[in-house]
């Protein structure tokens, strides 16, 4: 009998943990348990979210036989150990990025998940905007012609004051890269997913707006080359005043260009030599591959939370045995770790670096 509902447990009850909690319920799952190493945080979140059970011990949650899916929403340095524990317990795992702060750890997790045949996901949620799927379908159909220039940015401002701080600023907790590993990998994942191109070489420069953050970068500029002969660039910053969460791209082909801005996800700009067109998200006119992710009528905006819900729903669909296209798995988490490693190496060497790509199948 096909399962109709799965039970989820969330480790880490900060901002992103609460986003996961909303997505679990919106996707039809059961939010069964919360864990946070600070017991007061776990209890407060459980009361606010209407969850019956909470614990200060993540291992208790992971090993609970009533939990089907473990969501890991803790600081970066804890991801690898918690994810491996969950895989060893035979659980499906949704682990926030970065999957791990080293390539070696990410590779171990990818191997373990593959060996055990477990369902995994890393929340590269921008894949789940309907107009992202629309762009992907049009490019796959050949509408763009030859893609030759792939460029864009991911800009935020939450660290734009000298007094702003967070655990991510500490490389012992957040990892050796901050801006690129935190948000730059989102852009790279989206570019590769939408275009089918793979980044093979990078030239990167990291910079800081504030001297006391030298442990990790405030921003990063990356030039890259792809396996299909395209060139491109991405600018990543967490110190760009006024930019709240602006992930944008322009993918330019010989026949058409496609531009998307995550802060205005209802619109897709399609550029042509003779005319430009604004495509509005509309389930009635969307490409079949995009229609599944366009569930509100046109003019009723979908956003970040809906994208997150679609990701969790696709995890549940996969657990039911459905063939799901485009779910970002631990393969993609490993890919992000390898890109980050190459970017860090390039910034240090001031030269072009090749991106390792072993064991990461193309989507």
C-alpha positions in Angstrom: 0.0 0.0 0.0 1.3 3.4 -1.0 2.1 5.7 2.0 -0.1 8.7 2.1 1.8 10.6 4.8 5.4 10.7 6.1 6.6 11.9 9.5 9.4 14.5 9.7 11.7 15.6 12.5 13.6 18.8 12.3 17.0 19.3 13.9 17.6 23.1 14.5 14.7 25.5 15.1 16.1 28.8 13.8 14.8 30.7 10.8 15.4 28.0 8.3 14.1 25.2 10.6 10.8 27.1 10.8 10.7 27.4 7.0 11.1 23.6 6.8 8.3 23.2 9.4 5.9 25.2 7.2 6.9 23.2 4.1 6.4 19.8 5.8 2.8 20.7 6.7 2.1 22.4 3.4 3.3 19.4 1.5 1.1 17.1 3.5 3.6 15.7 5.9 3.4 15.2 9.7 5.7 17.3 11.8 6.4 14.9 14.6 9.4 16.1 16.5 11.8 19.0 16.9 15.4 19.0 18.3 17.8 21.8 19.3 20.8 21.5 21.5 19.3 24.5 23.5 16.4 22.8 25.2 14.5 26.1 25.8 14.7 26.8 22.0 13.3 23.4 21.2 10.5 23.7 23.7 9.5 27.3 22.6 9.5 26.3 18.9 7.4 23.2 19.7 4.8 25.3 21.5 4.7 27.9 18.8 4.5 25.4 16.0 2.1 23.0 17.7 4.5 20.0 17.8 3.9 17.6 20.7 7.5 16.4 21.1 10.9 18.2 21.4 14.3 17.2 22.6 17.8 18.7 23.2 19.4 15.6 21.8 19.4 15.4 17.9 20.4 11.8 18.1 17.3 10.9 20.0 15.2 12.4 17.1 17.3 10.7 14.4 16.9 7.3 16.0 13.2 7.6 16.8 11.4 4.9 14.9 8.5 7.2 14.2 10.6 9.6 12.1 10.7 8.9 8.3 12.5 12.1 7.2 15.2 13.9 9.1 15.7 17.7 8.3 19.1 19.1 9.3 18.9 22.8 9.8 21.9 23.4 12.1 25.1 25.4 11.7 27.3 24.3 8.8 30.0 22.5 10.7 27.5 20.0 12.2 25.9 18.9 8.9 28.2 16.1 8.0 28.1 14.2 11.3 24.3 14.6 11.7 23.6 13.6 8.1 25.8 10.5 8.4 24.1 9.5 11.6 20.7 9.8 9.9 21.9 7.8 6.9 23.2 5.1 9.1 19.8 5.0 10.8 18.2 4.4 7.4 16.4 7.7 7.3 15.6 9.9 4.3 17.5 13.1 4.9 17.0 16.7 3.8 20.2 18.5 4.8 20.6 22.3 4.4 23.5 23.4 2.4 26.4 23.2 2.5 26.0 19.4 2.8 29.5 19.5 4.3 32.3 22.0 4.8 34.8 19.7 3.0 34.7 17.8 -0.2 35.9 14.6 1.6 32.9 14.7 4.0 30.4 15.5 1.2 31.8 12.6 -0.9 31.4 10.2 2.1 27.8 11.3 2.5 27.0 10.9 -1.2 28.6 7.4 -1.3 26.7 6.3 1.9 23.4 7.5 0.5 24.0 5.8 -2.8 25.1 2.5 -1.2 22.0 2.4 1.0 19.6 3.6 -1.7 18.2 6.3 0.6 16.3 9.4 -0.5 18.2 12.6 0.1 17.8 16.3 -0.7 19.7 19.5 -0.4 17.4 22.6 -0.5 18.5 24.3 -3.7 14.9 25.6 -3.7 15.2 28.1 -6.4 14.9 25.2 -8.9 11.2 25.1 -7.8 10.1 28.5 -9.1 7.7 27.8 -12.0 9.5 30.3 -14.3 12.8 28.6 -13.6 11.3 25.3 -14.9 9.8 27.3 -17.8 13.3 28.6 -18.7 14.8 25.1 -18.4 12.1 23.7 -20.7 12.5 26.4 -23.4 16.3 26.0 -23.4 16.1 22.2 -23.6 13.7 22.6 -26.6 16.4 24.7 -28.4 14.7 28.1 -28.2 17.8 29.8 -27.0 20.0 28.6 -29.8 23.6 28.1 -28.7 24.1 29.3 -25.1 27.4 31.2 -25.0 27.2 33.8 -22.1 25.8 32.9 -18.7 25.9 35.6 -16.0 24.2 36.9 -13.0 24.4 37.6 -9.3 23.2 36.8 -5.8 23.1 39.8 -3.6 22.0 40.3 0.1 22.4 43.0 2.7 22.0 41.3 6.0 25.7 41.8 6.9 25.9 45.3 5.5 26.7 47.0 8.8 30.0 46.6 10.6 28.0 45.6 13.7 26.2 42.8 11.9 27.3 39.3 12.9 26.3 35.7 12.8 27.8 32.2 13.4 28.5 32.1 9.6 31.2 34.8 10.1 33.3 32.3 12.1 35.1 29.8 9.7 35.3 27.2 12.5 31.5 27.0 12.4 30.5 28.2 8.9 33.4 26.9 6.9 36.3 28.4 4.9 33.9 30.3 2.5 30.9 32.3 3.6 29.3 34.3 0.7 30.1 31.8 -2.0 29.4 28.7 0.0 26.2 30.2 1.5 24.6 31.7 -1.6 27.0 31.5 -4.6 26.4 27.8 -4.8 22.7 28.4 -5.1 23.3 30.5 -8.3 25.7 27.9 -9.7 23.3 25.1 -9.0 20.5 27.0 -10.7 22.7 27.8 -13.7 23.7 24.2 -14.2 20.2 22.9 -13.7 18.6 25.3 -16.1 21.1 25.3 -18.9 22.6 21.8 -18.7 26.1 23.3 -18.7 28.7 22.3 -16.2 31.3 24.6 -14.8 34.8 23.2 -15.4 37.1 26.0 -14.6 36.9 29.1 -12.3 38.8 32.2 -11.6 37.7 33.8 -8.4 38.4 36.9 -6.2 37.1 37.2 -2.7 36.7 40.5 -0.9 35.7 42.0 2.4 33.8 45.2 3.1 34.9 45.1 6.8 38.4 44.3 8.0 37.3 42.3 11.0 35.7 39.7 8.8 38.9 38.5 7.2 38.2 34.9 8.2 35.5 34.6 5.5 34.5 36.7 2.5 31.8 39.3 2.4 31.6 38.9 -1.4 33.1 37.0 -4.3 33.4 37.5 -8.1 33.8 34.3 -10.1 34.6 33.9 -13.8 34.0 30.5 -15.2 34.0 28.3 -18.3 31.6 25.4 -19.0 31.9 22.0 -20.6 29.9 23.2 -23.6 32.1 26.2 -24.4 30.2 29.0 -22.7 31.8 31.6 -20.5 30.2 33.4 -17.6 30.4 35.2 -14.3 28.6 35.4 -11.0 28.8 38.2 -8.4 28.0 37.1 -4.8 27.6 39.6 -1.9 26.1 39.7 1.6 27.0 43.4 1.9 24.9 45.1 -0.8 22.6 47.6 0.9 19.0 47.3 -0.3 19.4 43.9 -1.9 17.5 41.5 0.4 17.7 38.3 -1.5 18.3 39.1 -5.1 19.3 36.0 -7.1 19.2 36.9 -10.8 20.5 35.4 -14.0 20.7 36.2 -17.7 21.4 33.2 -19.9 22.2 34.4 -23.4 22.0 32.3 -26.5 22.4 33.1 -30.2 18.6 33.1 -30.7 17.2 34.2 -27.3 18.1 35.4 -23.8 16.3 34.5 -20.6 16.4 36.7 -17.5 15.0 35.9 -14.1 15.0 37.6 -10.7 14.0 35.6 -7.6 12.6 38.7 -5.9 10.1 39.0 -8.8 9.5 35.3 -9.6 6.2 35.8 -11.4 8.0 37.3 -14.4 10.4 35.8 -16.9 12.1 38.1 -19.4 12.6 36.6 -22.8 14.8 38.7 -25.1 14.9 38.5 -28.9 16.5 40.4 -31.8 13.1 41.8 -32.9 11.1 41.8 -29.7 11.2 41.2 -26.0 8.5 39.4 -24.1 7.6 39.3 -20.4 6.2 35.8 -19.6 3.9 35.8 -16.6 3.6 32.7 -14.5 0.4 31.0 -15.5 -0.5 27.3 -15.2 -2.7 27.5 -18.2 0.1 28.5 -20.6 3.2 27.0 -18.9 5.3 24.3 -20.4 4.3 20.9 -19.1 7.5 20.6 -17.0 6.7 23.9 -15.3 3.0 23.3 -14.8 3.5 21.1 -11.8 5.2 24.0 -10.0 2.6 26.6 -10.9 -0.3 25.7 -8.8 -1.8 29.1 -8.0 -3.9 30.9 -10.7 -2.1 33.6 -12.6 -1.9 36.9 -10.7 -1.8 35.1 -7.3 1.9 35.3 -6.5 4.0 32.3 -5.6 7.2 32.7 -3.7 10.0 31.3 -1.7 7.8 29.3 0.7 5.9 27.7 -2.2 9.2 26.7 -3.7 10.3 25.1 -0.5 7.0 23.2 -0.2 7.5 21.8 -3.8 10.9 20.5 -2.7 9.6 18.7 0.3 6.6 17.4 -1.7 9.1 16.0 -4.3 10.9 14.2 -1.5 7.6 12.6 -0.5 6.9 11.7 -4.1 10.3 10.1 -4.4 9.7 8.1 -1.2 6.4 6.8 -2.7 8.4 5.5 -5.7 7.4 8.2 -8.2 9.9 9.2 -10.9 10.7 12.8 -9.9 12.8 15.1 -12.2 15.1 17.7 -10.8 15.1 16.9 -7.1 18.5 18.2 -5.7 20.1 15.3 -3.9 23.4 14.7 -2.0 24.9 14.4 -5.5 24.2 18.1 -5.9 25.4 18.8 -2.4 28.7 17.2 -3.3 28.8 19.2 -6.5 28.4 22.5 -4.5 31.3 21.4 -2.2 33.5 20.8 -5.2 32.7 24.2 -6.7 33.4 25.9 -3.4 36.7 24.1 -3.1 37.8 25.3 -6.6 36.7 28.9 -5.8 38.6 29.0 -2.6 41.7 27.5 -4.3 41.5 30.1 -7.1 41.1 33.0 -4.8 44.2 31.9 -2.9 46.3 31.1 -6.0 45.1 34.0 -8.1 44.8 31.7 -11.1 42.3 29.5 -12.9 41.4 26.3 -11.1 39.8 23.1 -12.5 36.6 22.0 -10.8 36.7 18.4 -9.5 33.7 16.5 -10.7 34.2 12.9 -9.8 31.1 10.9 -8.7 28.6 13.7 -9.5 26.3 12.6 -12.3 24.8 15.2 -14.6 21.1 16.0 -13.9 
